[in-house]
Amino acid sequence: MSVETRIPLETLAAKAPEAAEFMRHFSNANRLMLLCYIAQREAAVSDIQEELGIKQPALSQQLAELRQAGLVKTRRESRQIFYSIADGRAEVVMKMLFRLFCDPEAQLKDQFQGAQEAGLLTDPIQTPLAGAAHFARIVPTA
C-alpha cells in the first residue's frame, strides 16, 4: 500500500519530531492500556486501577504524563476524578489500533481487501463458475 498524496519532503522533515513525540506516548504498554480503556469510556481512577490492575504509583505517573501531553482530560465529580480522551488525534490512533489488533472481523476484511488490491483475488462475478460448488468424485475401479 502506498500513500496517495505527495507531501513535500521538507514538510515531512519538519513534522517528524512532533509526530515521533506524539507516538512515543503510545509506546509504553501501561499507557497504551490506559488509552485503550479510556478511549472506550470515561473512567474514574479507582475503576481504572481495579480493571487494569496497575498499582497506584505507576497509574498516577502514567496518567500525569498523558494529561501533560494533552491526550487525556480530567473531570472532577465530588471526590472522584474521571479521565477521557482529550485529543482527537489520539482518538483516531486508538480506533486504528483497535481495528488492527483487536477486531478479527476487520482484520480479515482488511486482508481480503489487500489481497484484492494486490490482484491476488479476482472479482467473483467475472470468475467462471462463481459461487458454484466444486466436487471431486472418487469412483472405485473394479
N, C-alpha and C positions, 0 to 999 in steps of 0.2 A: 504494500500500500504506500502510495506517495502523497505528499502534501500537494494539493491542487493549486494553492496560491503561491506566488513567488514573492517572498518577503526579502527586502534588501539585506544583505549580509551585515551592513552597519547597524540596522535596526535590531537584528538578532543579537549581535555582539553587545549592544547597549542594554538589551533586556535580559540577557543570560544571567548576570549576577542576581537580579531581582527574582527571576524565576527559580534559580538554584536555592536562594534563601527561602522562598515560599515553599518549595518542595522538601526542604530539609525538615520542616515540621511534620511531614508525613513519614519520615524515615525511622522513627522510633516506634517500636511495637506498642508500647503503652499509650503514647499519644495517638497512634493510629486507631487503637481500640476505643479510646475516649472519643475521638472524632466519629468513628462508626456508630457508637452508642448515641452520642448527642445528635448526630445527623438524622437519626430515626425519630427522635422525640426530645422535647425539652426535658431535662432531668435534674433532680436535686442531687447535691453532692453525696448525701447519705445513700441514695439509690445507686448512684454510680459506683460508690465504694463497695456496696453489698453485691451488686450484679457482676462487676468486673473483678472483684477480689484484689484490687490494688490497694496496698497499705496507705494509710493517711499521708505520711510524709511524701511518698512518691506521687500520690494523686495530687496533692496540693502543688508540688513543684511542676508537674506536667500541665495542670490546669492554668497555673500562673503563666507559664511560657506560651500556651495557646491564647490566653487572654491578652498578654503583652503583644503578641503578634497580630492581634485583631481578628483571629479566626473564630473565637467564641466570645459571647457576651453573657453577662450575668443579669439576673433579676432577683431581687430580694422580696420574699414573702414571709413576714414575721421573722422567725429565726432561720429559715431555710434560704439557701442560695440556689437558684436554678440556672443551669447553663443551656445555651442553644447556639447554633451556628450563626456567626455574625457576618461572614464574608461569603458573598455569592460564588466567588471562585472556588472556595473550599467546598461549598455545596455541590458544585459541578464535578469537582475531583472525586468527592465521595460517591456520587451517583455512578461515575465511570468505574471506580474501584469495585463497587457493589456488583455492577454488571460484569466486569472482567473476572472477578474472583468468587462471587457469592451466588450467582444466578445461573444454574446449569442450563436452563432453557435458553437464556440469552447467549451463553457461550456456544451452544450448539447452533443457534441461529447465526451468530457471527461467523463461526467456522464454515457453515454452509454457504453463507453469502461470500466469504473469502474464496471458497473453492469455486463458486460460480464466476466471480470476478477474474480468477486466475485461469478460467477456461477449462477447469477440471470436470465440471458438470455441464451438461447440455440442458437446454430448455426441454422439459418433458413433453411439451406439446409438439415439438418438432422431431422427437425421437420416435422411430418406428416402434410399434407395439407398446407405446407408452401406457402404463397402468395395467398392461396385460400380465397375467401370471405366467411364468416360465417354468415348465416342469421337465424333469428327466424321467424317463420310464426305463426301468431295467426289466428286460424280457429274458427269462431263463431259456437257455438253448437245450434242446434235447439230444 
